[in-house]
Amino acid sequence: MFPLTSFLSIAAILLLCAYTLHKVRLIHLLLHDVRDQSQRENAGLFRQLEALQGLYTELGLKRSLPDTRGWAASPDFLLEMARHALSERPQLVVECSSGTSTLVLARCMQINGAGKVYSLEHDPAYARQARQQLARHGLSDWAEVLDAPLAAQDFGGSTWPWYVTDGLPGGADIDMLAIDGPPQATRALARYPAGPALFGRLSPGAAVFLDDARRPDEQEILRRWALQFPEMEQRQLNCEKGAAVLHYRPRA
């Protein structure tokens, strides 16, 4: 008869081999995931470098742009807005939050020879930095960074901290709107008020660019806007952080 101890030893060895093979397979799959992720990251980085090069080429910049990583708008989103501004030649551009985008859009106005950017900025330090960068690039005449603190305002029966917009020129329609603020930390759906606060001032055909559109908050904001403003046609842009462009198509 086959000894029980030998049977148990063989069974233990087989179990150990099976466990080892399972671990080896998991490591193999993990290595494939790491490789695929690395390839995606490299492709994404290359795309951003291409977009950044495109910005410098199309805008003819002689000085370097500020950082386009972290909280700043990514190069591909900036390039989308620049190409729109250069082709459509908006006269009045409004930004929610200042930064590198302010420089890019101001340079577009300068190339077009007409138009002006008004940037709503609630943080005095960021406002000061943006003004310094505009001066450094010789673009101060083409953009104005407005001190626009966040104040509690009612939109649709709820309260949001939203920009004080008193500094915007009155009586003029907005041809292009760029939304990259307020920060998400200020409130859930922090950028929703841009719709009820500013969409009523858009000129026919005006374009609205929303950054970070891949985030759940921005997806919900787009859903609410679609219900509340059916005249705004929405389209997703394939940008690093997700983006959307909305066009105002007033109904006859």
C-alpha positions as CSV (number, residue, x, y, z in Angstrom):
1,M,0.0,0.0,0.0
2,F,1.2,3.5,-0.8
3,P,2.3,5.1,2.5
4,L,0.0,7.9,3.7
5,T,2.9,10.1,4.6
6,S,4.2,9.9,1.0
7,F,0.8,10.7,-0.4
8,L,0.5,13.7,1.8
9,S,4.0,14.9,0.9
10,I,3.2,14.6,-2.8
11,A,-0.1,16.5,-2.3
12,A,1.7,19.2,-0.4
13,I,4.3,19.5,-3.2
14,L,1.6,19.7,-5.8
15,L,-0.3,22.4,-3.8
16,L,2.9,24.4,-3.5
17,C,3.6,24.1,-7.2
18,A,0.0,25.2,-8.0
19,Y,0.3,28.2,-5.6
20,T,3.7,29.1,-7.1
21,L,2.3,28.9,-10.6
22,H,-0.6,31.1,-9.5
23,K,1.7,33.7,-8.1
24,V,3.9,33.6,-11.2
25,R,0.8,34.2,-13.4
26,L,-0.2,37.2,-11.2
27,I,3.3,38.6,-11.5
28,H,3.1,38.1,-15.3
29,L,-0.2,39.9,-15.5
30,L,1.0,42.7,-13.3
31,L,4.1,43.2,-15.5
32,H,1.8,43.4,-18.6
33,D,-0.4,46.0,-16.8
34,V,2.7,48.0,-15.8
35,R,4.0,47.8,-19.4
36,D,0.6,48.9,-20.8
37,Q,0.3,51.8,-18.2
38,S,3.8,52.9,-19.1
39,Q,3.0,52.9,-22.8
40,R,-0.1,54.9,-22.1
41,E,1.7,57.4,-19.9
42,N,4.5,57.8,-22.5
43,A,1.9,58.3,-25.3
44,G,0.1,60.9,-23.1
45,L,3.3,62.7,-22.3
46,F,4.2,62.8,-26.0
47,R,0.8,64.2,-26.9
48,Q,1.3,67.0,-24.3
49,L,4.7,67.8,-25.7
50,E,3.3,67.9,-29.2
51,A,0.5,70.3,-28.0
52,L,3.0,72.5,-26.2
53,Q,5.2,72.7,-29.3
54,G,2.1,73.5,-31.3
55,L,1.3,76.4,-28.9
56,Y,4.7,77.9,-29.3
57,T,4.6,77.6,-33.0
58,E,1.1,78.9,-33.6
59,L,1.4,81.7,-31.1
60,G,5.0,82.7,-32.0
61,L,5.9,83.0,-28.4
62,K,9.3,84.5,-27.6
63,R,9.2,83.8,-23.9
64,S,8.4,80.7,-22.0
65,L,4.9,79.9,-20.7
66,P,4.3,79.2,-17.1
67,D,4.0,75.6,-15.9
68,T,1.3,73.5,-17.6
69,R,1.3,70.7,-15.1
70,G,-0.6,70.1,-11.9
71,W,-3.5,72.5,-11.4
72,A,-2.7,74.5,-14.6
73,A,-4.5,73.8,-17.9
74,S,-2.8,71.1,-19.9
75,P,-1.2,72.0,-23.3
76,D,-3.8,70.1,-25.3
77,F,-6.7,72.1,-23.7
78,L,-4.8,75.3,-24.2
79,L,-4.2,74.5,-27.9
80,E,-7.9,73.7,-28.4
81,M,-8.8,77.2,-27.1
82,A,-6.1,78.9,-29.0
83,R,-7.1,77.4,-32.3
84,H,-10.7,78.4,-31.7
85,A,-9.7,82.0,-30.7
86,L,-7.5,82.4,-33.8
87,S,-10.1,81.0,-36.2
88,E,-13.2,82.6,-34.8
89,R,-11.7,85.9,-33.6
90,P,-13.9,86.5,-30.5
91,Q,-14.1,90.1,-29.4
92,L,-15.0,89.5,-25.7
93,V,-13.4,86.6,-23.9
94,V,-14.2,85.8,-20.3
95,E,-12.3,83.4,-18.1
96,C,-13.3,81.9,-14.8
97,S,-9.8,81.7,-13.1
98,S,-6.6,83.1,-14.4
99,G,-3.3,81.5,-15.3
100,T,-1.4,80.2,-18.4
101,S,-4.7,80.3,-20.3
102,T,-4.9,84.1,-19.8
103,L,-1.5,84.5,-21.6
104,V,-2.5,82.1,-24.4
105,L,-5.8,83.9,-25.1
106,A,-4.3,87.3,-24.7
107,R,-1.7,86.4,-27.3
108,C,-4.5,85.2,-29.6
109,M,-6.2,88.6,-29.3
110,Q,-2.8,90.3,-30.1
111,I,-2.4,88.2,-33.2
112,N,-6.0,88.9,-34.3
113,G,-5.4,92.6,-33.7
114,A,-8.7,92.9,-31.8
115,G,-10.6,91.6,-28.8
116,K,-9.9,91.5,-25.1
117,V,-9.7,88.9,-22.3
118,Y,-11.3,89.5,-18.9
119,S,-10.2,86.9,-16.3
120,L,-12.1,86.5,-13.1
121,E,-9.7,85.6,-10.3
122,H,-10.6,85.2,-6.6
123,D,-7.1,84.7,-5.3
124,P,-5.1,88.0,-5.0
125,A,-1.8,86.1,-5.3
126,Y,-2.8,84.3,-8.5
127,A,-4.1,87.6,-9.9
128,R,-0.8,89.3,-9.2
129,Q,1.1,86.5,-10.8
130,A,-1.1,86.5,-13.9
131,R,-0.6,90.3,-14.3
132,Q,3.1,89.9,-14.0
133,Q,3.2,87.3,-16.7
134,L,1.0,89.4,-19.0
135,A,3.5,92.3,-18.5
136,R,6.5,89.9,-19.1
137,H,5.0,88.9,-22.4
138,G,3.9,92.4,-23.4
139,L,0.2,91.4,-23.4
140,S,-1.2,93.7,-20.7
141,D,-3.2,95.6,-23.2
142,W,-5.0,92.4,-24.4
143,A,-6.1,91.0,-21.1
144,E,-7.3,92.3,-17.7
145,V,-7.2,90.2,-14.6
146,L,-10.2,91.2,-12.4
147,D,-10.1,90.9,-8.7
148,A,-13.3,88.8,-8.3
149,P,-13.7,87.4,-4.8
150,L,-16.0,84.5,-4.2
151,A,-19.3,85.6,-2.6
152,A,-22.3,83.5,-1.5
153,Q,-24.8,83.7,-4.3
154,D,-28.1,81.9,-5.0
155,F,-28.6,79.9,-8.1
156,G,-31.7,77.7,-8.5
157,G,-32.5,77.8,-4.8
158,S,-29.0,76.7,-3.6
159,T,-26.1,78.8,-2.5
160,W,-22.7,78.7,-4.2
161,P,-19.5,80.7,-3.6
162,W,-19.2,82.4,-7.0
163,Y,-17.2,85.2,-8.5
164,V,-18.3,88.8,-8.1
165,T,-18.6,89.8,-11.7
166,D,-19.0,93.6,-11.3
167,G,-15.7,94.2,-13.2
168,L,-17.0,92.6,-16.5
169,P,-17.9,95.2,-19.2
170,G,-21.6,95.8,-19.2
171,G,-23.8,95.6,-22.3
172,A,-21.4,93.5,-24.3
173,D,-22.0,89.9,-25.3
174,I,-19.5,87.2,-24.5
175,D,-18.1,85.5,-27.6
176,M,-15.9,82.9,-25.8
177,L,-16.0,81.6,-22.2
178,A,-13.3,79.5,-20.6
179,I,-14.2,77.8,-17.3
180,D,-11.4,76.5,-15.1
181,G,-12.5,77.6,-11.7
182,P,-13.4,78.0,-8.9
183,P,-11.4,75.2,-7.4
184,Q,-13.3,72.0,-6.7
185,A,-12.6,72.3,-3.0
186,T,-14.8,75.4,-2.6
187,R,-18.0,73.4,-3.0
188,A,-19.5,70.4,-4.8
189,L,-20.3,71.2,-8.4
190,A,-18.2,74.4,-7.9
191,R,-18.4,75.4,-11.6
192,Y,-22.1,74.9,-12.1
193,P,-22.9,78.7,-11.6
194,A,-21.1,79.6,-14.8
195,G,-24.2,78.5,-16.6
196,P,-26.9,80.5,-14.8
197,A,-24.5,83.4,-14.2
198,L,-23.0,83.8,-17.7
199,F,-24.8,81.8,-20.4
200,G,-27.4,84.5,-20.7
201,R,-24.7,87.0,-21.8
202,L,-23.4,84.8,-24.7
203,S,-23.5,86.0,-28.3
204,P,-25.1,83.6,-30.9
205,G,-22.5,81.0,-31.8
206,A,-20.4,81.7,-28.7
207,A,-18.2,78.8,-27.5
208,V,-17.8,77.7,-23.9
209,F,-14.8,75.6,-22.9
210,L,-14.9,73.6,-19.7
211,D,-11.7,72.0,-18.3
212,D,-11.5,68.9,-16.1
213,A,-14.6,67.5,-17.8
214,R,-13.7,63.9,-16.9
215,R,-14.3,64.4,-13.2
216,P,-17.6,63.3,-11.8
217,D,-18.5,66.8,-10.7
218,E,-18.0,68.2,-14.1
219,Q,-20.0,65.4,-15.7
220,E,-22.9,66.2,-13.4
221,I,-22.5,69.9,-14.2
222,L,-22.7,69.1,-17.9
223,R,-25.8,67.0,-17.3
224,R,-27.5,69.8,-15.4
225,W,-26.6,72.4,-18.1
226,A,-28.0,70.1,-20.8
227,L,-31.3,70.1,-19.0
228,Q,-31.3,73.8,-18.1
229,F,-29.8,75.2,-21.3
230,P,-31.0,73.0,-24.3
231,E,-29.7,75.6,-26.7
232,M,-26.2,74.8,-25.7
233,E,-24.8,72.1,-27.9
234,Q,-22.2,69.9,-26.0
235,R,-19.2,68.1,-27.3
236,Q,-16.5,66.2,-25.5
237,L,-12.9,66.9,-26.3
238,N,-10.2,64.3,-26.1
239,C,-7.9,66.2,-23.7
240,E,-5.6,64.9,-20.9
241,K,-8.0,65.9,-18.1
242,G,-11.1,65.7,-20.1
243,A,-12.7,68.8,-21.6
244,A,-16.0,69.9,-23.2
245,V,-16.9,72.6,-25.6
246,L,-20.4,74.0,-25.7
247,H,-21.8,76.2,-28.5
248,Y,-24.7,78.5,-28.0
249,R,-27.3,77.9,-30.8
250,P,-30.3,80.1,-30.0
251,R,-33.5,78.7,-31.3
252,A,-35.5,80.8,-33.8
